[in-house]
Structure formats: structure tokens, C-alpha cells
Amino acid sequence: MSPLRATTNPGKRKKFTLDPNPCKQRELLSRAQARPAFSVALRVVPERPETLISIADYEAAAEAVLSRGAHGYFYGGAADEITLRDNLDAWARLAVRPRVLVGVGDRDPSVTLLGRRRPHPLIVAPMAYQKLASDEGEVATARAAAATGTTMCLSTFANVTIGELAEAVPEVSRWFQLYVFSDRGITRELIAQAVEHGYEALVVTVDLPVGGVRERETRTESDQASAHLVPAAVQAGLKGDRSRTEFASLTDPDLSWSDIERFAADWALPVIVKGLLTPEDAVLAAEHGARGIVVSNHGGRQLDTVLSAADALPAIVDAVGDRLEVIVDGGVRRGTDVLKALALGARAVMVGRPLLWGLSVDGAAGARHVLELLLAEFDSAIALAGAPRAEQLDRRFVCTAPWAASSR
Ligand SMILES: Cc1cc2nc3c(=O)[nH]c(=O)nc-3n(C[C@H](O)[C@H](O)[C@H](O)COP(=O)(O)O)c2cc1C
């Protein structure tokens, strides 16, 4: 039996507690103490004595505490979920080519992003409706991000307003993700709020002109209408109750590159285009004033059977790596995935669902632990691969894995 027990509380969520059996507790504690050494540079020392020691552990624990509807919404991808699965498999199809005897005692996981030095390459991906995971929702995620020096990207479809998040966690480095509404008055108001509240970049998501075919979500339906689902949009002038699906349908299907150019010209924030998978579009992003791009398939939630971001990344870096800051997301679950992303030329990596799993299991503390686990794994990965400075990673550190060909 699992040493973790789930106890139901009055809400839908359950809390995990340690097994009362003291022998079992001692075993768990000694296992926790036997974890690998952590980076001095990162100052990351996970302290939790539970069996939650990997993102996969959090994923399983989150499934046990979430309602079926919330889990279906968070976990699900589009249609047959082929891309959703491939997002993870694609990182595993790459092998690391480690170097030895290079001196890894002194490690530096930091990267430069939008002209600023960041302590490491992780960014919290924009994800909607985080109060489905925890009462504090996005504010809890921001606390976790702030505690670990992680930049957080707030979704347009957040359960808190742009200003509320900034006021609750003023110290967090924050970007705002923009869904461009057909009503450009609302769009302008959202951007103005982001500027006013100290957001450092505008991440314009372009892969949701219409919603994907989300069969898992339909099957686990929990899509209730409420005007308060998206308080930022209400504050910006949107009227009437809407469900999640109806909110998604407010995005402009005719958004074009000239809109990107206008955002870049009209607003003081650097524009990052999120959700492209081809070098052709990456070149267009550079030509229309973007400062960066996120190579992403929206976590496999939009068009099924598109390329994984890991597979799309190298050609895009070759096309625009010297003109744009290239960020990647999708399926990052291990420190070695972060290493591979940087080796292929990404400057930073967005992490999505793992944060939701941490948030669901233990609010801000769980989300923070998830980030700490990934950072500790990344530190271990750069040490063992012989790349003690994150910025020295390049393609010599990866190759197609021999097992990749046989798995096709
Ligand atoms: C529940 C959920 C909600 C999301 N909401 C948004 C959103 O509001 N805006 C956006 O640009 N991307 C959204 N995404 C996509 C993420 O930003 C990111 O691209 C994706 O989750 C990365 O894949 P991963 O979850 O495998 O890490 C969402 C993803 C999930 C799982």
C-alpha cells in the first residue's frame, strides 16, 4: 500500500499525509535524505520527506486529488492525443553525449533572456483557470515562481486579474500571455493593464484561432458558465456569463502578422509569439517585430498529429536563432529535457502541466517543489553531461538516440 494517504476534506480536493506507521516514516525519511547533492548555485534543497520525488509522482498524486473534470481539462490533449504523447517521447528520442573530466564543481545554470540575466532557464507556461487546481490559483503559482527565481507567464484566461497577481506577488518576474480578442478594445485594455502592473513581456498566443478538438475534455465535462472565470476580461469590459469553451471562442480567428507588427510598434513591451512550429513562421515573426518566439504545440491541445516542439526546434533555431530569442515548451518533465532543449538552441524552456500537478497536490508549496525538483535535476544533468555552464550547451551534447529508430 502507498505510504501516502489521501484524506478527503470538505471541498473536492484531498490532502496527502504521511503514513502514521513510524517504521514506514523512517524508511521514507532515509530515502529522502539519500537524494543526490544539489547545486550550490541554485541553492535548491528540496526538503519534503514524502515519496513525491519526481514530476511523474506529482502527476499521479494530482490525479488522485483532482475532480474528474478538472483533471480532464488539465491533462487532456486534442483528438487522439498523439501529439500530447509525442511531446514527451520526442525528448526521450534524444540521447545525451556527455563529456568527462572537464571540472564541474562550479556550475552556472543562468541564462540571458530579454537582456536580463535569469538564474536558470525555466519559465512557468501560461495556463488558464488555475483555481481548478487550488483555491489560490495563479497567485500560488506566482509565489512558487518567485521563490525559485522563475519567470511566470500569466494567461489571459487566468482566474485572477493582471493587477491582483502583481499586487499579491510583486517580486515575481512576470510576463503576460495575450489572447487577441475580436473586440480589440478589450485587447488594448488587457495590454494596458499588463504595462501598468510591471509585466516584462507580451506573449501573444497564435495557435488558438479556434479551439482544438478536445475529446477528453468533452467526455469529462466540467465546463460551467461564469462571468468570473476570467476576471481580467470582465474588468476590460466583457459582459455576460461564459463557459471555458465560449471564452476560447472570443479569440480572433483572423489575427495576422500585421497585428503582431502593430503590438510590437504600439507597446513598450517586447513581443514574443507563442505557438509556431515551422521555420517559415519563425522568419515571419522576426520580420514583423517579434523579439522572441515560443516553439510550441500548446501542449498537444490544439491540432493533433503536429510535430513535437522538440522535433520542430532545430530547424527553427537554424533559421532565426541569431535574430530571435527562441523558447520551447511541451513535454518537459526532466532536467535532461531542459538540457536537451538548450543543446538544440533554445534559450529557455516553458513548463506547463507539472506546475498544475504541484499546485493540485499542495498549492504554492507543491508548485514550488515541482520547480525545485526540475532545477535540481537540471543541475545534476549539466554536471553529469560535462556542461557546467548552461550557456555552453550546444548540439554536440545531443544526438538521435539509437533506441529512437527502433521505436518508430
Ligand atoms: C490546462 C492548460 C491550460 C493552458 N492554457 C493556456 C493559455 O491560457 N494560454 C496559452 O498560451 N497556452 C496555454 N496552455 C499551453 C501551455 O502554455 C503550454 O504551451 C503547454 O502546456 C506546454 O506543455 P506541457 O504542459 O507538456 O509542459 C495551456 C496548457 C494547459 C495544460
The ligand as an SDF file (V2000), in Angstrom:
LIG
                    3D

 31 33  0  0  0  0  0  0  0  0999 V2000
   -4.6100   23.3490  -18.6080 C   0  0  0  0  0  0  0  0  0  0  0  0
   -3.8220   24.1280  -19.6110 C   0  0  0  0  0  0  0  0  0  0  0  0
   -4.2080   25.4280  -19.9130 C   0  0  0  0  0  0  0  0  0  0  0  0
   -3.4790   26.1620  -20.8450 C   0  0  0  0  0  0  0  0  0  0  0  0
   -3.8360   27.4680  -21.0770 N   0  0  0  0  0  0  0  0  0  0  0  0
   -3.0820   28.2090  -21.9390 C   0  0  0  0  0  0  0  0  0  0  0  0
   -3.3680   29.5880  -22.0960 C   0  0  0  0  0  0  0  0  0  0  0  0
   -4.2660   30.1380  -21.4740 O   0  0  0  0  0  0  0  0  0  0  0  0
   -2.5960   30.2770  -22.9620 N   0  0  0  0  0  0  0  0  0  0  0  0
   -1.5730   29.6940  -23.6660 C   0  0  0  0  0  0  0  0  0  0  0  0
   -0.8980   30.3640  -24.4660 O   0  0  0  0  0  0  0  0  0  0  0  0
   -1.2750   28.3850  -23.5010 N   0  0  0  0  0  0  0  0  0  0  0  0
   -1.9940   27.6480  -22.6450 C   0  0  0  0  0  0  0  0  0  0  0  0
   -1.6650   26.3390  -22.4310 N   0  0  0  0  0  0  0  0  0  0  0  0
   -0.4660   25.7670  -23.1100 C   0  0  0  0  0  0  0  0  0  0  0  0
    0.7780   25.9940  -22.2440 C   0  0  0  0  0  0  0  0  0  0  0  0
    1.1340   27.3410  -22.1940 O   0  0  0  0  0  0  0  0  0  0  0  0
    1.9970   25.2270  -22.8010 C   0  0  0  0  0  0  0  0  0  0  0  0
    2.1690   25.5590  -24.1500 O   0  0  0  0  0  0  0  0  0  0  0  0
    1.8820   23.7090  -22.6500 C   0  0  0  0  0  0  0  0  0  0  0  0
    1.1400   23.3600  -21.5020 O   0  0  0  0  0  0  0  0  0  0  0  0
    3.2820   23.1080  -22.5600 C   0  0  0  0  0  0  0  0  0  0  0  0
    3.2150   21.7190  -22.5000 O   0  0  0  0  0  0  0  0  0  0  0  0
    3.3510   20.8750  -21.1360 P   0  0  0  0  0  0  0  0  0  0  0  0
    2.0710   21.0450  -20.4030 O   0  0  0  0  0  0  0  0  0  0  0  0
    3.5610   19.4990  -21.6500 O   0  0  0  0  0  0  0  0  0  0  0  0
    4.5450   21.4160  -20.3760 O   0  0  0  0  0  0  0  0  0  0  0  0
   -2.3670   25.5900  -21.5150 C   0  0  0  0  0  0  0  0  0  0  0  0
   -1.9930   24.2850  -21.1880 C   0  0  0  0  0  0  0  0  0  0  0  0
   -2.7030   23.5590  -20.2470 C   0  0  0  0  0  0  0  0  0  0  0  0
   -2.2420   22.1750  -19.8980 C   0  0  0  0  0  0  0  0  0  0  0  0
  1  2  1  0
  2  3  1  0
  2 30  2  0
  3  4  2  0
  4  5  1  0
  4 28  1  0
  5  6  2  0
  6  7  1  0
  6 13  1  0
  7  8  2  0
  7  9  1  0
  9 10  1  0
 10 11  2  0
 10 12  1  0
 12 13  2  0
 13 14  1  0
 14 15  1  0
 14 28  1  0
 15 16  1  0
 16 17  1  0
 16 18  1  0
 18 19  1  0
 18 20  1  0
 20 21  1  0
 20 22  1  0
 22 23  1  0
 23 24  1  0
 24 25  2  0
 24 26  1  0
 24 27  1  0
 28 29  2  0
 29 30  1  0
 30 31  1  0
M  END
$$$$
